[in-house]
Amino acid sequence: MRHLGVMGRRPRVPAQLRRGPFTLADAQRVGLDRWHLEGASWLRIGPGTYAWAGQAETPRLKLDAACRRLPTAAVFSGLTAAWLHGLDVAPCNPIEVTIPKGAGVSARSGMVVRRAALAKNEVVNLRGIRATSIVRTLGEISARLSLIESVVMVDMALRAKAVRLADFASWVRGRGRAAGVVKMRCVVGHAEPKAESPMESRLRMLLVLGGLPRPEAQVSLHDHLGRFLGRPDLYYRSHKLGIEYDGGTHRNSLAEDNRRQNRLLNSGIRLLRFTAADVLHGPGSIVTVVRGMLVGDRFGPRDR
């Protein structure tokens, strides 16, 4: 019967509740009860946490809501922190949080809560939200993800200028013999500041882990007159072999790509191109093809 009194009326949306996430207690303070929040004017974005439906349900909204359910000592970490640092990752699947050891916080729905001691310089404020520093974030990610995906993340951070490789390497050296540090050192050794996309990083790592020499990244090539020919993603200079990841942008500029490839071929530079399907589903065949070009080169290493 209580709903009948408001049938046909425009739902009341207090201005105080349009600014961001709020709790049931916040709603009750402005005269709304739980049943009011069941209407189409409201989104439930977490246990006991709501938002006005007129707001876009963005990652930032979800993180603001998570802050309402966490103690002030909590710090966003992992991929959530990576997103706050500007990296192109999914930050809320799940939301990752680190709290001090001994903090009396139980599990939270939709979150992974880890306990760890964080140094003062390992916590930063990003857009008004506390998160682990970029070096701490990359270190944690490197300890958990595969070697290839860890390198992808570090390359992405280097590309975004969110970190300098020297700073990350210094942080890793300071970890001593902590868990995962051997793998972190390996990530540092494989990272490439010139990498321009995650798939390029994956392609490079497939070649290296397949036992091939590490190719140079993003080398500008010119002919004997100094005219620019192109800039392949990866390059084996001594064999004049360029390698590219052929993504969506290449499909949209096919004519220019073909002209560029012809210019390279005319200058004695060979070019191999691989797609996402090759990288993700046929890594062995990539290594076999490239190895065949390097080892089976009739002319051996070529002049620069």
WOTAUR-V111623 format. One record per backbone hydrogen bond with DSSP energy under -1.0 kcal/mol. CO is the residue of the C=O (numbers start at 1). NH is the residue of the N-H. If there is no record, write none. Layout:
# WOTAUR-V111623
co = (CO/CO)
nh = (NH/NH)
This chain:
# WOTAUR-V111623
co = (1/3/6/14/15/22/23/24/25/27/27/28/33/35/36/39/41/43/46/49/49/50/51/52/56/58/59/60/61/62/63/66/67/71/75/76/77/77/78/79/80/81/82/83/87/95/96/97/98/99/100/103/108/110/112/114/119/120/122/124/126/129/130/131/133/134/135/136/137/138/139/141/146/147/148/149/150/151/152/153/154/155/156/157/158/164/165/166/167/168/169/170/172/173/175/178/180/181/182/183/184/185/186/187/192/197/198/199/200/201/202/203/204/205/206/207/208/216/221/221/223/227/230/233/234/235/236/237/238/240/241/242/243/244/245/247/248/253/254/255/256/257/258/259/260/261/262/264/265/270/272/274/275/276/277/278/282/283/284/285/286/287/288/289/290/291/292/297)
nh = (4/6/9/17/18/50/27/28/29/30/32/31/37/38/39/42/53/51/49/45/46/22/43/55/58/62/63/64/65/66/67/69/70/74/98/132/80/81/82/83/84/85/87/86/89/112/77/114/75/116/103/105/111/95/97/99/122/123/133/131/129/126/76/124/137/138/139/140/141/142/143/145/150/151/152/153/154/155/156/157/158/159/160/162/161/168/169/170/171/172/173/174/175/176/178/181/184/185/186/187/188/189/190/191/195/201/202/203/204/205/206/207/208/209/210/212/211/235/229/230/226/223/221/218/243/216/241/240/302/270/236/272/234/274/247/251/252/257/258/259/260/261/262/263/264/265/266/269/268/242/244/246/279/280/281/282/286/287/288/289/290/291/292/293/294/295/296/300)
